Amino acid sequence: MSKNEIFIEKHENGFAVLRPNADRASAVCPTQAEAIQRAAEIAPTAEILVERVRHTDVGHPDQWRKP
């Protein structure tokens, strides 16, 4: 992880916008699209990574994707 990343994770109230190793969310938005937009506002040059976990019978689940 680098400081030039920002994460979108599922949150109990929608989707959280987090920086690496953050103790709390920078923002919580009701939709994933709004969270991606807010992340771009917070850190315009950061790489945005969205949480996505697929459970399959083969290999490991994908955990992050670019929007």
C-alpha angles and dihedrals in degrees: 000000000000132000088249093073132088125191134216112206134176109261132187089251097041125287127344125216109216138177118217113285092003119159092210139017122272088215140352118213130185095233135038091235092055090048091052090049092048091049089054089051093048096047112012095181097042124108107246116218122189122207113244124162119188117187111215136164092239128059127336127319118260106249105184136027136177113251 
